[in-house]
Amino acid sequence: MKLFRWFAKPSADPLSGLEKVIGYKFKNRDLLKESLSHRSSIRETGLASNERLEFLGDAILGSIVSTFLYKNHSSLTEGELTRMKAALVNETILAQVAQSFRLGDYLFMSHDEEKSGGRNRPSITADAFEALIGAIYLDGGYTQAEMLVRKFILQGYKIIIGNEQLHNYKGELLEYLQAHGKGMPHYKVSDQIGPDHDKLFIVGVYANNEKIGEGEGHSKKEAEQKAARQALQMIKRGNNQK
């Protein structure tokens, strides 16, 4: 199920088309270009990669979402707020948001990266969305960055949180293990299958040196979430049999 769908009308200036979709016009276009520059492109374009802006945007996004949840859910505990935030800012949802207005189409990247499917790779598009938040923050301030986050994430946050696909299984497993004195879960990649552009990660999750779950995914984060989900399912089955 697609949660979002935003499209721009064709434009002679692609970046202007992007600005129309996001609802913000940059004063400093270089910041916009930097936010769209994948590290594979820097040798060809001479632009800085978007990694520093991604770092900044991640922090701004976290601040905006945390403040919103704190103000709108006064009855929730710290743990509940943390799980809700994790559901809103994880790679899966950010990649869906980026795909909703085809952010990947605007990215600067090398020919090889594009050929390998980079424009649609969730890790790349999610990072670019965070970089875009960072660029808007530097160009127009916190309020403008907040408007972007509200438009693309917070406007439909109840739908997102209600989507089981985005459940924070890692956080739930951590809370369970700590509450029952079983220590911290540890995740370990046991295998990697396939070519670099379509690699499948196999990840095991361990508690007290015992393997309690396993998952696979096209990113380590996805595989870890699935491993945690399996571990929780096994725990619940065990509890039901007691």
Biotite code that builds the C-alpha atoms (Angstrom):
import biotite.structure as struc

atoms = struc.array([
    struc.Atom([0.000, 0.000, 0.000], chain_id="A", res_id=1, res_name="MET", atom_name="CA", element="C"),
    struc.Atom([1.373, 3.382, -0.982], chain_id="A", res_id=2, res_name="LYS", atom_name="CA", element="C"),
    struc.Atom([0.864, 5.961, 1.718], chain_id="A", res_id=3, res_name="LEU", atom_name="CA", element="C"),
    struc.Atom([1.868, 8.971, -0.332], chain_id="A", res_id=4, res_name="PHE", atom_name="CA", element="C"),
    struc.Atom([1.577, 10.245, -3.888], chain_id="A", res_id=5, res_name="ARG", atom_name="CA", element="C"),
    struc.Atom([2.893, 13.637, -4.959], chain_id="A", res_id=6, res_name="TRP", atom_name="CA", element="C"),
    struc.Atom([3.696, 14.611, -8.542], chain_id="A", res_id=7, res_name="PHE", atom_name="CA", element="C"),
    struc.Atom([5.138, 17.673, -10.213], chain_id="A", res_id=8, res_name="ALA", atom_name="CA", element="C"),
    struc.Atom([4.075, 19.069, -13.562], chain_id="A", res_id=9, res_name="LYS", atom_name="CA", element="C"),
    struc.Atom([6.780, 18.864, -16.243], chain_id="A", res_id=10, res_name="PRO", atom_name="CA", element="C"),
    struc.Atom([9.192, 21.776, -15.971], chain_id="A", res_id=11, res_name="SER", atom_name="CA", element="C"),
    struc.Atom([11.943, 23.164, -18.194], chain_id="A", res_id=12, res_name="ALA", atom_name="CA", element="C"),
    struc.Atom([14.006, 23.515, -15.029], chain_id="A", res_id=13, res_name="ASP", atom_name="CA", element="C"),
    struc.Atom([13.882, 20.190, -13.139], chain_id="A", res_id=14, res_name="PRO", atom_name="CA", element="C"),
    struc.Atom([14.953, 21.779, -9.868], chain_id="A", res_id=15, res_name="LEU", atom_name="CA", element="C"),
    struc.Atom([12.129, 24.303, -10.112], chain_id="A", res_id=16, res_name="SER", atom_name="CA", element="C"),
    struc.Atom([9.753, 21.387, -10.522], chain_id="A", res_id=17, res_name="GLY", atom_name="CA", element="C"),
    struc.Atom([11.157, 19.839, -7.358], chain_id="A", res_id=18, res_name="LEU", atom_name="CA", element="C"),
    struc.Atom([10.776, 23.125, -5.490], chain_id="A", res_id=19, res_name="GLU", atom_name="CA", element="C"),
    struc.Atom([7.107, 23.287, -6.484], chain_id="A", res_id=20, res_name="LYS", atom_name="CA", element="C"),
    struc.Atom([6.454, 19.806, -5.147], chain_id="A", res_id=21, res_name="VAL", atom_name="CA", element="C"),
    struc.Atom([8.152, 20.381, -1.809], chain_id="A", res_id=22, res_name="ILE", atom_name="CA", element="C"),
    struc.Atom([6.661, 23.860, -1.474], chain_id="A", res_id=23, res_name="GLY", atom_name="CA", element="C"),
    struc.Atom([9.933, 25.679, -0.904], chain_id="A", res_id=24, res_name="TYR", atom_name="CA", element="C"),
    struc.Atom([12.045, 27.858, -3.210], chain_id="A", res_id=25, res_name="LYS", atom_name="CA", element="C"),
    struc.Atom([15.732, 27.984, -2.354], chain_id="A", res_id=26, res_name="PHE", atom_name="CA", element="C"),
    struc.Atom([17.574, 31.265, -2.039], chain_id="A", res_id=27, res_name="LYS", atom_name="CA", element="C"),
    struc.Atom([20.860, 29.379, -2.362], chain_id="A", res_id=28, res_name="ASN", atom_name="CA", element="C"),
    struc.Atom([20.493, 26.810, -5.143], chain_id="A", res_id=29, res_name="ARG", atom_name="CA", element="C"),
    struc.Atom([23.910, 25.338, -4.296], chain_id="A", res_id=30, res_name="ASP", atom_name="CA", element="C"),
    struc.Atom([22.444, 23.932, -1.086], chain_id="A", res_id=31, res_name="LEU", atom_name="CA", element="C"),
    struc.Atom([19.686, 22.230, -3.045], chain_id="A", res_id=32, res_name="LEU", atom_name="CA", element="C"),
    struc.Atom([22.196, 20.781, -5.500], chain_id="A", res_id=33, res_name="LYS", atom_name="CA", element="C"),
    struc.Atom([24.400, 19.533, -2.680], chain_id="A", res_id=34, res_name="GLU", atom_name="CA", element="C"),
    struc.Atom([21.441, 17.815, -1.018], chain_id="A", res_id=35, res_name="SER", atom_name="CA", element="C"),
    struc.Atom([20.859, 15.899, -4.266], chain_id="A", res_id=36, res_name="LEU", atom_name="CA", element="C"),
    struc.Atom([24.486, 14.859, -4.812], chain_id="A", res_id=37, res_name="SER", atom_name="CA", element="C"),
    struc.Atom([25.202, 11.207, -4.151], chain_id="A", res_id=38, res_name="HIS", atom_name="CA", element="C"),
    struc.Atom([28.829, 10.513, -3.277], chain_id="A", res_id=39, res_name="ARG", atom_name="CA", element="C"),
    struc.Atom([29.289, 8.617, -6.556], chain_id="A", res_id=40, res_name="SER", atom_name="CA", element="C"),
    struc.Atom([28.812, 11.857, -8.514], chain_id="A", res_id=41, res_name="SER", atom_name="CA", element="C"),
    struc.Atom([31.354, 14.165, -6.879], chain_id="A", res_id=42, res_name="ILE", atom_name="CA", element="C"),
    struc.Atom([34.186, 13.340, -9.282], chain_id="A", res_id=43, res_name="ARG", atom_name="CA", element="C"),
    struc.Atom([32.005, 14.146, -12.288], chain_id="A", res_id=44, res_name="GLU", atom_name="CA", element="C"),
    struc.Atom([30.093, 17.164, -10.970], chain_id="A", res_id=45, res_name="THR", atom_name="CA", element="C"),
    struc.Atom([32.589, 18.763, -8.588], chain_id="A", res_id=46, res_name="GLY", atom_name="CA", element="C"),
    struc.Atom([29.788, 19.135, -6.037], chain_id="A", res_id=47, res_name="LEU", atom_name="CA", element="C"),
    struc.Atom([30.156, 18.078, -2.408], chain_id="A", res_id=48, res_name="ALA", atom_name="CA", element="C"),
    struc.Atom([28.281, 14.880, -1.534], chain_id="A", res_id=49, res_name="SER", atom_name="CA", element="C"),
    struc.Atom([25.062, 15.153, 0.438], chain_id="A", res_id=50, res_name="ASN", atom_name="CA", element="C"),
    struc.Atom([26.391, 13.160, 3.414], chain_id="A", res_id=51, res_name="GLU", atom_name="CA", element="C"),
    struc.Atom([27.012, 16.164, 5.686], chain_id="A", res_id=52, res_name="ARG", atom_name="CA", element="C"),
    struc.Atom([23.572, 17.572, 4.928], chain_id="A", res_id=53, res_name="LEU", atom_name="CA", element="C"),
    struc.Atom([22.103, 14.142, 5.615], chain_id="A", res_id=54, res_name="GLU", atom_name="CA", element="C"),
    struc.Atom([23.764, 14.188, 9.053], chain_id="A", res_id=55, res_name="PHE", atom_name="CA", element="C"),
    struc.Atom([22.240, 17.584, 9.786], chain_id="A", res_id=56, res_name="LEU", atom_name="CA", element="C"),
    struc.Atom([18.861, 16.709, 8.327], chain_id="A", res_id=57, res_name="GLY", atom_name="CA", element="C"),
    struc.Atom([18.638, 13.564, 10.433], chain_id="A", res_id=58, res_name="ASP", atom_name="CA", element="C"),
    struc.Atom([19.043, 15.649, 13.588], chain_id="A", res_id=59, res_name="ALA", atom_name="CA", element="C"),
    struc.Atom([16.522, 18.285, 12.466], chain_id="A", res_id=60, res_name="ILE", atom_name="CA", element="C"),
    struc.Atom([14.000, 15.611, 11.466], chain_id="A", res_id=61, res_name="LEU", atom_name="CA", element="C"),
    struc.Atom([14.372, 13.929, 14.848], chain_id="A", res_id=62, res_name="GLY", atom_name="CA", element="C"),
    struc.Atom([13.845, 17.219, 16.648], chain_id="A", res_id=63, res_name="SER", atom_name="CA", element="C"),
    struc.Atom([10.736, 18.125, 14.648], chain_id="A", res_id=64, res_name="ILE", atom_name="CA", element="C"),
    struc.Atom([9.102, 14.721, 15.069], chain_id="A", res_id=65, res_name="VAL", atom_name="CA", element="C"),
    struc.Atom([9.992, 14.474, 18.766], chain_id="A", res_id=66, res_name="SER", atom_name="CA", element="C"),
    struc.Atom([8.535, 17.915, 19.484], chain_id="A", res_id=67, res_name="THR", atom_name="CA", element="C"),
    struc.Atom([5.365, 17.139, 17.522], chain_id="A", res_id=68, res_name="PHE", atom_name="CA", element="C"),
    struc.Atom([4.780, 13.850, 19.334], chain_id="A", res_id=69, res_name="LEU", atom_name="CA", element="C"),
    struc.Atom([5.527, 15.377, 22.742], chain_id="A", res_id=70, res_name="TYR", atom_name="CA", element="C"),
    struc.Atom([2.964, 18.141, 22.200], chain_id="A", res_id=71, res_name="LYS", atom_name="CA", element="C"),
    struc.Atom([0.265, 15.937, 20.686], chain_id="A", res_id=72, res_name="ASN", atom_name="CA", element="C"),
    struc.Atom([0.501, 12.845, 22.889], chain_id="A", res_id=73, res_name="HIS", atom_name="CA", element="C"),
    struc.Atom([0.782, 14.042, 26.475], chain_id="A", res_id=74, res_name="SER", atom_name="CA", element="C"),
    struc.Atom([-0.417, 10.722, 27.925], chain_id="A", res_id=75, res_name="SER", atom_name="CA", element="C"),
    struc.Atom([2.218, 8.524, 26.294], chain_id="A", res_id=76, res_name="LEU", atom_name="CA", element="C"),
    struc.Atom([5.284, 7.249, 28.138], chain_id="A", res_id=77, res_name="THR", atom_name="CA", element="C"),
    struc.Atom([8.841, 7.873, 27.008], chain_id="A", res_id=78, res_name="GLU", atom_name="CA", element="C"),
    struc.Atom([9.024, 4.340, 25.610], chain_id="A", res_id=79, res_name="GLY", atom_name="CA", element="C"),
    struc.Atom([5.800, 4.748, 23.653], chain_id="A", res_id=80, res_name="GLU", atom_name="CA", element="C"),
    struc.Atom([6.952, 8.071, 22.227], chain_id="A", res_id=81, res_name="LEU", atom_name="CA", element="C"),
    struc.Atom([10.273, 6.502, 21.236], chain_id="A", res_id=82, res_name="THR", atom_name="CA", element="C"),
    struc.Atom([8.549, 3.669, 19.374], chain_id="A", res_id=83, res_name="ARG", atom_name="CA", element="C"),
    struc.Atom([6.218, 6.106, 17.631], chain_id="A", res_id=84, res_name="MET", atom_name="CA", element="C"),
    struc.Atom([9.118, 8.284, 16.548], chain_id="A", res_id=85, res_name="LYS", atom_name="CA", element="C"),
    struc.Atom([11.039, 5.274, 15.254], chain_id="A", res_id=86, res_name="ALA", atom_name="CA", element="C"),
    struc.Atom([8.053, 4.336, 13.079], chain_id="A", res_id=87, res_name="ALA", atom_name="CA", element="C"),
    struc.Atom([8.056, 7.806, 11.510], chain_id="A", res_id=88, res_name="LEU", atom_name="CA", element="C"),
    struc.Atom([11.749, 8.355, 10.805], chain_id="A", res_id=89, res_name="VAL", atom_name="CA", element="C"),
    struc.Atom([13.031, 4.941, 9.745], chain_id="A", res_id=90, res_name="ASN", atom_name="CA", element="C"),
    struc.Atom([14.558, 4.220, 6.349], chain_id="A", res_id=91, res_name="GLU", atom_name="CA", element="C"),
    struc.Atom([11.432, 2.495, 5.021], chain_id="A", res_id=92, res_name="THR", atom_name="CA", element="C"),
    struc.Atom([9.106, 5.432, 5.564], chain_id="A", res_id=93, res_name="ILE", atom_name="CA", element="C"),
    struc.Atom([11.649, 8.040, 4.410], chain_id="A", res_id=94, res_name="LEU", atom_name="CA", element="C"),
    struc.Atom([12.242, 6.072, 1.217], chain_id="A", res_id=95, res_name="ALA", atom_name="CA", element="C"),
    struc.Atom([8.470, 5.886, 0.622], chain_id="A", res_id=96, res_name="GLN", atom_name="CA", element="C"),
    struc.Atom([8.193, 9.631, 1.113], chain_id="A", res_id=97, res_name="VAL", atom_name="CA", element="C"),
    struc.Atom([11.071, 10.245, -1.303], chain_id="A", res_id=98, res_name="ALA", atom_name="CA", element="C"),
    struc.Atom([9.522, 7.901, -3.865], chain_id="A", res_id=99, res_name="GLN", atom_name="CA", element="C"),
    struc.Atom([6.174, 9.685, -3.548], chain_id="A", res_id=100, res_name="SER", atom_name="CA", element="C"),
    struc.Atom([7.571, 12.712, -5.377], chain_id="A", res_id=101, res_name="PHE", atom_name="CA", element="C"),
    struc.Atom([10.262, 10.836, -7.313], chain_id="A", res_id=102, res_name="ARG", atom_name="CA", element="C"),
    struc.Atom([13.166, 12.404, -5.479], chain_id="A", res_id=103, res_name="LEU", atom_name="CA", element="C"),
    struc.Atom([15.460, 9.788, -6.988], chain_id="A", res_id=104, res_name="GLY", atom_name="CA", element="C"),
    struc.Atom([14.882, 11.283, -10.449], chain_id="A", res_id=105, res_name="ASP", atom_name="CA", element="C"),
    struc.Atom([16.534, 14.530, -9.327], chain_id="A", res_id=106, res_name="TYR", atom_name="CA", element="C"),
    struc.Atom([19.658, 13.002, -7.789], chain_id="A", res_id=107, res_name="LEU", atom_name="CA", element="C"),
    struc.Atom([23.141, 13.501, -9.170], chain_id="A", res_id=108, res_name="PHE", atom_name="CA", element="C"),
    struc.Atom([24.922, 10.141, -9.317], chain_id="A", res_id=109, res_name="MET", atom_name="CA", element="C"),
    struc.Atom([27.436, 8.299, -11.444], chain_id="A", res_id=110, res_name="SER", atom_name="CA", element="C"),
    struc.Atom([26.362, 6.323, -14.487], chain_id="A", res_id=111, res_name="HIS", atom_name="CA", element="C"),
    struc.Atom([27.369, 3.062, -12.803], chain_id="A", res_id=112, res_name="ASP", atom_name="CA", element="C"),
    struc.Atom([25.326, 3.869, -9.685], chain_id="A", res_id=113, res_name="GLU", atom_name="CA", element="C"),
    struc.Atom([22.308, 4.764, -11.795], chain_id="A", res_id=114, res_name="GLU", atom_name="CA", element="C"),
    struc.Atom([22.693, 1.610, -13.883], chain_id="A", res_id=115, res_name="LYS", atom_name="CA", element="C"),
    struc.Atom([22.709, -0.518, -10.728], chain_id="A", res_id=116, res_name="SER", atom_name="CA", element="C"),
    struc.Atom([19.347, 0.910, -9.645], chain_id="A", res_id=117, res_name="GLY", atom_name="CA", element="C"),
    struc.Atom([20.602, 3.671, -7.371], chain_id="A", res_id=118, res_name="GLY", atom_name="CA", element="C"),
    struc.Atom([17.766, 6.069, -8.130], chain_id="A", res_id=119, res_name="ARG", atom_name="CA", element="C"),
    struc.Atom([15.280, 3.685, -6.547], chain_id="A", res_id=120, res_name="ASN", atom_name="CA", element="C"),
    struc.Atom([17.460, 2.280, -3.766], chain_id="A", res_id=121, res_name="ARG", atom_name="CA", element="C"),
    struc.Atom([15.740, 2.970, -0.419], chain_id="A", res_id=122, res_name="PRO", atom_name="CA", element="C"),
    struc.Atom([18.951, 3.761, 1.458], chain_id="A", res_id=123, res_name="SER", atom_name="CA", element="C"),
    struc.Atom([19.944, 6.391, -1.125], chain_id="A", res_id=124, res_name="ILE", atom_name="CA", element="C"),
    struc.Atom([16.554, 8.082, -1.454], chain_id="A", res_id=125, res_name="THR", atom_name="CA", element="C"),
    struc.Atom([15.951, 8.080, 2.315], chain_id="A", res_id=126, res_name="ALA", atom_name="CA", element="C"),
    struc.Atom([19.350, 9.693, 2.878], chain_id="A", res_id=127, res_name="ASP", atom_name="CA", element="C"),
    struc.Atom([18.610, 12.271, 0.173], chain_id="A", res_id=128, res_name="ALA", atom_name="CA", element="C"),
    struc.Atom([15.332, 13.223, 1.856], chain_id="A", res_id=129, res_name="PHE", atom_name="CA", element="C"),
    struc.Atom([17.183, 13.841, 5.122], chain_id="A", res_id=130, res_name="GLU", atom_name="CA", element="C"),
    struc.Atom([19.781, 15.877, 3.218], chain_id="A", res_id=131, res_name="ALA", atom_name="CA", element="C"),
    struc.Atom([16.967, 17.937, 1.680], chain_id="A", res_id=132, res_name="LEU", atom_name="CA", element="C"),
    struc.Atom([15.651, 18.697, 5.174], chain_id="A", res_id=133, res_name="ILE", atom_name="CA", element="C"),
    struc.Atom([19.140, 19.811, 6.196], chain_id="A", res_id=134, res_name="GLY", atom_name="CA", element="C"),
    struc.Atom([19.461, 22.040, 3.132], chain_id="A", res_id=135, res_name="ALA", atom_name="CA", element="C"),
    struc.Atom([16.112, 23.718, 3.752], chain_id="A", res_id=136, res_name="ILE", atom_name="CA", element="C"),
    struc.Atom([17.051, 24.281, 7.401], chain_id="A", res_id=137, res_name="TYR", atom_name="CA", element="C"),
    struc.Atom([20.275, 26.052, 6.387], chain_id="A", res_id=138, res_name="LEU", atom_name="CA", element="C"),
    struc.Atom([18.601, 28.036, 3.612], chain_id="A", res_id=139, res_name="ASP", atom_name="CA", element="C"),
    struc.Atom([15.338, 29.035, 5.274], chain_id="A", res_id=140, res_name="GLY", atom_name="CA", element="C"),
    struc.Atom([15.472, 28.086, 8.933], chain_id="A", res_id=141, res_name="GLY", atom_name="CA", element="C"),
    struc.Atom([13.807, 25.610, 11.265], chain_id="A", res_id=142, res_name="TYR", atom_name="CA", element="C"),
    struc.Atom([10.231, 26.640, 10.476], chain_id="A", res_id=143, res_name="THR", atom_name="CA", element="C"),
    struc.Atom([10.644, 25.949, 6.755], chain_id="A", res_id=144, res_name="GLN", atom_name="CA", element="C"),
    struc.Atom([12.183, 22.543, 7.475], chain_id="A", res_id=145, res_name="ALA", atom_name="CA", element="C"),
    struc.Atom([9.306, 21.816, 9.832], chain_id="A", res_id=146, res_name="GLU", atom_name="CA", element="C"),
    struc.Atom([6.775, 22.673, 7.105], chain_id="A", res_id=147, res_name="MET", atom_name="CA", element="C"),
    struc.Atom([8.372, 20.082, 4.809], chain_id="A", res_id=148, res_name="LEU", atom_name="CA", element="C"),
    struc.Atom([8.280, 17.389, 7.503], chain_id="A", res_id=149, res_name="VAL", atom_name="CA", element="C"),
    struc.Atom([4.670, 18.221, 8.358], chain_id="A", res_id=150, res_name="ARG", atom_name="CA", element="C"),
    struc.Atom([3.631, 18.038, 4.710], chain_id="A", res_id=151, res_name="LYS", atom_name="CA", element="C"),
    struc.Atom([5.274, 14.722, 3.892], chain_id="A", res_id=152, res_name="PHE", atom_name="CA", element="C"),
    struc.Atom([5.342, 12.841, 7.203], chain_id="A", res_id=153, res_name="ILE", atom_name="CA", element="C"),
    struc.Atom([3.315, 14.326, 10.046], chain_id="A", res_id=154, res_name="LEU", atom_name="CA", element="C"),
    struc.Atom([0.248, 15.050, 7.928], chain_id="A", res_id=155, res_name="GLN", atom_name="CA", element="C"),
    struc.Atom([-0.395, 11.311, 7.669], chain_id="A", res_id=156, res_name="GLY", atom_name="CA", element="C"),
    struc.Atom([1.440, 10.106, 10.748], chain_id="A", res_id=157, res_name="TYR", atom_name="CA", element="C"),
    struc.Atom([-1.497, 8.156, 12.205], chain_id="A", res_id=158, res_name="LYS", atom_name="CA", element="C"),
    struc.Atom([-1.697, 6.072, 9.039], chain_id="A", res_id=159, res_name="ILE", atom_name="CA", element="C"),
    struc.Atom([2.037, 5.438, 9.161], chain_id="A", res_id=160, res_name="ILE", atom_name="CA", element="C"),
    struc.Atom([2.042, 4.418, 12.807], chain_id="A", res_id=161, res_name="ILE", atom_name="CA", element="C"),
    struc.Atom([-0.883, 2.112, 12.174], chain_id="A", res_id=162, res_name="GLY", atom_name="CA", element="C"),
    struc.Atom([0.963, 0.335, 9.361], chain_id="A", res_id=163, res_name="ASN", atom_name="CA", element="C"),
    struc.Atom([2.307, -2.964, 10.713], chain_id="A", res_id=164, res_name="GLU", atom_name="CA", element="C"),
    struc.Atom([5.023, -2.913, 8.047], chain_id="A", res_id=165, res_name="GLN", atom_name="CA", element="C"),
    struc.Atom([6.683, -0.025, 9.882], chain_id="A", res_id=166, res_name="LEU", atom_name="CA", element="C"),
    struc.Atom([6.530, -1.588, 13.343], chain_id="A", res_id=167, res_name="HIS", atom_name="CA", element="C"),
    struc.Atom([9.720, -1.109, 15.365], chain_id="A", res_id=168, res_name="ASN", atom_name="CA", element="C"),
    struc.Atom([10.426, -4.743, 16.215], chain_id="A", res_id=169, res_name="TYR", atom_name="CA", element="C"),
    struc.Atom([14.001, -3.997, 17.293], chain_id="A", res_id=170, res_name="LYS", atom_name="CA", element="C"),
    struc.Atom([12.806, -1.527, 19.903], chain_id="A", res_id=171, res_name="GLY", atom_name="CA", element="C"),
    struc.Atom([10.122, -3.896, 21.149], chain_id="A", res_id=172, res_name="GLU", atom_name="CA", element="C"),
    struc.Atom([12.609, -6.773, 21.446], chain_id="A", res_id=173, res_name="LEU", atom_name="CA", element="C"),
    struc.Atom([15.084, -4.571, 23.311], chain_id="A", res_id=174, res_name="LEU", atom_name="CA", element="C"),
    struc.Atom([12.422, -3.544, 25.815], chain_id="A", res_id=175, res_name="GLU", atom_name="CA", element="C"),
    struc.Atom([11.300, -7.139, 26.351], chain_id="A", res_id=176, res_name="TYR", atom_name="CA", element="C"),
    struc.Atom([14.796, -8.504, 26.912], chain_id="A", res_id=177, res_name="LEU", atom_name="CA", element="C"),
    struc.Atom([15.760, -5.735, 29.317], chain_id="A", res_id=178, res_name="GLN", atom_name="CA", element="C"),
    struc.Atom([12.510, -6.075, 31.253], chain_id="A", res_id=179, res_name="ALA", atom_name="CA", element="C"),
    struc.Atom([13.152, -9.811, 31.720], chain_id="A", res_id=180, res_name="HIS", atom_name="CA", element="C"),
    struc.Atom([16.824, -9.480, 32.646], chain_id="A", res_id=181, res_name="GLY", atom_name="CA", element="C"),
    struc.Atom([18.114, -11.014, 29.424], chain_id="A", res_id=182, res_name="LYS", atom_name="CA", element="C"),
    struc.Atom([20.514, -8.208, 28.519], chain_id="A", res_id=183, res_name="GLY", atom_name="CA", element="C"),
    struc.Atom([20.936, -6.467, 25.179], chain_id="A", res_id=184, res_name="MET", atom_name="CA", element="C"),
    struc.Atom([20.177, -8.070, 21.810], chain_id="A", res_id=185, res_name="PRO", atom_name="CA", element="C"),
    struc.Atom([23.104, -8.277, 19.394], chain_id="A", res_id=186, res_name="HIS", atom_name="CA", element="C"),
    struc.Atom([22.770, -8.459, 15.612], chain_id="A", res_id=187, res_name="TYR", atom_name="CA", element="C"),
    struc.Atom([25.280, -10.224, 13.372], chain_id="A", res_id=188, res_name="LYS", atom_name="CA", element="C"),
    struc.Atom([25.406, -10.592, 9.582], chain_id="A", res_id=189, res_name="VAL", atom_name="CA", element="C"),
    struc.Atom([25.772, -14.313, 8.900], chain_id="A", res_id=190, res_name="SER", atom_name="CA", element="C"),
    struc.Atom([25.725, -14.186, 5.102], chain_id="A", res_id=191, res_name="ASP", atom_name="CA", element="C"),
    struc.Atom([25.496, -11.878, 2.085], chain_id="A", res_id=192, res_name="GLN", atom_name="CA", element="C"),
    struc.Atom([23.977, -13.183, -1.126], chain_id="A", res_id=193, res_name="ILE", atom_name="CA", element="C"),
    struc.Atom([23.942, -11.671, -4.605], chain_id="A", res_id=194, res_name="GLY", atom_name="CA", element="C"),
    struc.Atom([25.703, -8.846, -6.484], chain_id="A", res_id=195, res_name="PRO", atom_name="CA", element="C"),
    struc.Atom([26.485, -5.509, -4.850], chain_id="A", res_id=196, res_name="ASP", atom_name="CA", element="C"),
    struc.Atom([23.548, -3.729, -6.499], chain_id="A", res_id=197, res_name="HIS", atom_name="CA", element="C"),
    struc.Atom([21.047, -6.375, -5.326], chain_id="A", res_id=198, res_name="ASP", atom_name="CA", element="C"),
    struc.Atom([22.604, -7.870, -2.211], chain_id="A", res_id=199, res_name="LYS", atom_name="CA", element="C"),
    struc.Atom([20.566, -9.858, 0.296], chain_id="A", res_id=200, res_name="LEU", atom_name="CA", element="C"),
    struc.Atom([21.717, -9.743, 3.927], chain_id="A", res_id=201, res_name="PHE", atom_name="CA", element="C"),
    struc.Atom([21.086, -12.602, 6.357], chain_id="A", res_id=202, res_name="ILE", atom_name="CA", element="C"),
    struc.Atom([21.176, -11.385, 9.965], chain_id="A", res_id=203, res_name="VAL", atom_name="CA", element="C"),
    struc.Atom([20.889, -13.286, 13.237], chain_id="A", res_id=204, res_name="GLY", atom_name="CA", element="C"),
    struc.Atom([19.867, -11.743, 16.556], chain_id="A", res_id=205, res_name="VAL", atom_name="CA", element="C"),
    struc.Atom([21.417, -13.059, 19.760], chain_id="A", res_id=206, res_name="TYR", atom_name="CA", element="C"),
    struc.Atom([20.712, -12.715, 23.483], chain_id="A", res_id=207, res_name="ALA", atom_name="CA", element="C"),
    struc.Atom([23.129, -14.098, 26.068], chain_id="A", res_id=208, res_name="ASN", atom_name="CA", element="C"),
    struc.Atom([25.120, -15.679, 23.211], chain_id="A", res_id=209, res_name="ASN", atom_name="CA", element="C"),
    struc.Atom([22.046, -17.635, 22.078], chain_id="A", res_id=210, res_name="GLU", atom_name="CA", element="C"),
    struc.Atom([20.534, -17.135, 18.642], chain_id="A", res_id=211, res_name="LYS", atom_name="CA", element="C"),
    struc.Atom([16.889, -16.176, 19.072], chain_id="A", res_id=212, res_name="ILE", atom_name="CA", element="C"),
    struc.Atom([15.904, -15.069, 15.571], chain_id="A", res_id=213, res_name="GLY", atom_name="CA", element="C"),
    struc.Atom([16.982, -14.603, 11.964], chain_id="A", res_id=214, res_name="GLU", atom_name="CA", element="C"),
    struc.Atom([15.897, -12.344, 9.124], chain_id="A", res_id=215, res_name="GLY", atom_name="CA", element="C"),
    struc.Atom([16.833, -11.348, 5.610], chain_id="A", res_id=216, res_name="GLU", atom_name="CA", element="C"),
    struc.Atom([16.553, -8.116, 3.662], chain_id="A", res_id=217, res_name="GLY", atom_name="CA", element="C"),
    struc.Atom([18.104, -5.915, 1.014], chain_id="A", res_id=218, res_name="HIS", atom_name="CA", element="C"),
    struc.Atom([19.588, -3.721, 3.739], chain_id="A", res_id=219, res_name="SER", atom_name="CA", element="C"),
    struc.Atom([21.052, -4.621, 7.113], chain_id="A", res_id=220, res_name="LYS", atom_name="CA", element="C"),
    struc.Atom([18.360, -2.540, 8.831], chain_id="A", res_id=221, res_name="LYS", atom_name="CA", element="C"),
    struc.Atom([15.572, -4.430, 7.092], chain_id="A", res_id=222, res_name="GLU", atom_name="CA", element="C"),
    struc.Atom([17.155, -7.792, 7.939], chain_id="A", res_id=223, res_name="ALA", atom_name="CA", element="C"),
    struc.Atom([17.623, -6.768, 11.582], chain_id="A", res_id=224, res_name="GLU", atom_name="CA", element="C"),
    struc.Atom([13.952, -5.742, 11.879], chain_id="A", res_id=225, res_name="GLN", atom_name="CA", element="C"),
    struc.Atom([12.859, -9.093, 10.453], chain_id="A", res_id=226, res_name="LYS", atom_name="CA", element="C"),
    struc.Atom([15.198, -10.967, 12.778], chain_id="A", res_id=227, res_name="ALA", atom_name="CA", element="C"),
    struc.Atom([13.752, -9.098, 15.761], chain_id="A", res_id=228, res_name="ALA", atom_name="CA", element="C"),
    struc.Atom([10.216, -9.837, 14.545], chain_id="A", res_id=229, res_name="ARG", atom_name="CA", element="C"),
    struc.Atom([10.982, -13.556, 14.343], chain_id="A", res_id=230, res_name="GLN", atom_name="CA", element="C"),
    struc.Atom([12.525, -13.483, 17.824], chain_id="A", res_id=231, res_name="ALA", atom_name="CA", element="C"),
    struc.Atom([9.387, -11.846, 19.247], chain_id="A", res_id=232, res_name="LEU", atom_name="CA", element="C"),
    struc.Atom([7.182, -14.389, 17.506], chain_id="A", res_id=233, res_name="GLN", atom_name="CA", element="C"),
    struc.Atom([9.228, -17.246, 19.017], chain_id="A", res_id=234, res_name="MET", atom_name="CA", element="C"),
    struc.Atom([9.048, -15.653, 22.462], chain_id="A", res_id=235, res_name="ILE", atom_name="CA", element="C"),
    struc.Atom([5.257, -15.269, 22.238], chain_id="A", res_id=236, res_name="LYS", atom_name="CA", element="C"),
    struc.Atom([4.840, -18.878, 21.100], chain_id="A", res_id=237, res_name="ARG", atom_name="CA", element="C"),
    struc.Atom([6.955, -20.032, 24.022], chain_id="A", res_id=238, res_name="GLY", atom_name="CA", element="C"),
    struc.Atom([4.908, -17.980, 26.475], chain_id="A", res_id=239, res_name="ASN", atom_name="CA", element="C"),
    struc.Atom([1.636, -19.336, 25.069], chain_id="A", res_id=240, res_name="ASN", atom_name="CA", element="C"),
    struc.Atom([2.813, -22.916, 25.556], chain_id="A", res_id=241, res_name="GLN", atom_name="CA", element="C"),
    struc.Atom([3.568, -22.388, 29.261], chain_id="A", res_id=242, res_name="LYS", atom_name="CA", element="C"),
])
